[in-house]
Amino acid sequence: MCNLIALTVHCGPGDLILLDKSAHPLTNEAGGTAVLCGAIPYPLDGTRGMFTPDQLAEALVPPSRNRPRARAISVEQTTNTPGGRIWPLEQMRAVCATARQYGLATHMDGARLLNASVATGIPARDYAATFDSAWIDLSKGLGAPVGAVLAGSATFIESAWQWKQRVGGAMRQAGIIAAAGIYALRHHVARLADDHRNAKRLARAIAGAPGLAVDPEGVETNIVRIDVTGPGMSARAFADRLLAEEGVRVSTPGQAVVRAVTHLDVSESDIDVAANAIRAVAERFAASR
Ligand SMILES: *Cc1c(COP(=O)(O)O)cnc(C)c1O
């Protein structure tokens, strides 16, 4: 809802929102911005969820009467489906500078911004400061049961508040939810480092398992992306067997991609159990060939 509201404040019907091809508003929000705002999410062919100022400029010029009006960019920190990758601050600033040069609004989908901040030591406000709007998720790694916080200028928030009302986001009893969010912000930020350590531990433990490709060096935060490469294996088949035979759940964002996410309910010893399970299933697949 934060992405939907922010992009709807920034854009109107027929406007372009430029974002990476893997970005959440394009791939995971049921086309909400197209339906409710009428804006067109325009995918850029970034790397690991991140695009460059040149790629952005390439999509914007030459201006023409026949083109839809480009109105906003959206940047995902950390990148979700590409595996929890962190946008370098300089690249973010450069992309936003290019966007401003062309008169575009800048939005950050900071669902996991605090993961990036804990991993790099760069304050969340430094990442957010380069955008017109930004939000964080209080659930996900922070562990609150529900909730998110959207930030922007007073004028932006005034409009955002109206859109929140329109899309059914008003809640009279929000205090109890805010309390859990405040608890999460006070107690669950620094410990995101544990999740990052656990994700790395998982990736290292399963690297080299037959039919799986995982890059422990590429694990920057709390997401482990595993490519299922064995002959005849699919992500679905692997995930189904892992659950049926070992009781471990992973998601399957692609035909041959399995995704594991660490969070405050998963301990270091749970990671070892999961790693052994993943290895065991990979070996059984290999043996049955
Ligand atoms: C989780 C997430 C969201 C919000 O998704 P909801 O399912 O609506 O909470 C948005 N962007 C990214 C990158 C996310 O990971």
The ligand as an SDF file (V2000), in Angstrom:
LIG
                    3D

 15 15  0  0  0  0  0  0  0  0999 V2000
    7.2650   -7.1280    1.1860 C   0  0  0  0  0  0  0  0  0  0  0  0
    7.5880   -6.1120    0.1770 C   0  0  0  0  0  0  0  0  0  0  0  0
    6.6670   -5.1230   -0.1330 C   0  0  0  0  0  0  0  0  0  0  0  0
    5.2950   -5.0570    0.4890 C   0  0  0  0  0  0  0  0  0  0  0  0
    4.6060   -6.2210    0.2730 O   0  0  0  0  0  0  0  0  0  0  0  0
    3.3120   -6.5750    1.1330 P   0  0  0  0  0  0  0  0  0  0  0  0
    3.0990   -8.0080    0.8170 O   0  0  0  0  0  0  0  0  0  0  0  0
    2.2690   -5.6760    0.6540 O   0  0  0  0  0  0  0  0  0  0  0  0
    3.6810   -6.3230    2.5510 O   0  0  0  0  0  0  0  0  0  0  0  0
    7.0300   -4.1690   -1.0680 C   0  0  0  0  0  0  0  0  0  0  0  0
    8.2440   -4.1760   -1.6350 N   0  0  0  0  0  0  0  0  0  0  0  0
    9.1600   -5.1110   -1.3520 C   0  0  0  0  0  0  0  0  0  0  0  0
   10.5010   -5.0560   -1.9960 C   0  0  0  0  0  0  0  0  0  0  0  0
    8.8580   -6.1180   -0.4440 C   0  0  0  0  0  0  0  0  0  0  0  0
    9.7710   -7.0580   -0.1880 O   0  0  0  0  0  0  0  0  0  0  0  0
  1  2  1  0
  2  3  1  0
  2 14  2  0
  3  4  1  0
  3 10  2  0
  4  5  1  0
  5  6  1  0
  6  7  2  0
  6  8  1  0
  6  9  1  0
 10 11  1  0
 11 12  2  0
 12 13  1  0
 12 14  1  0
 14 15  1  0
M  END
$$$$
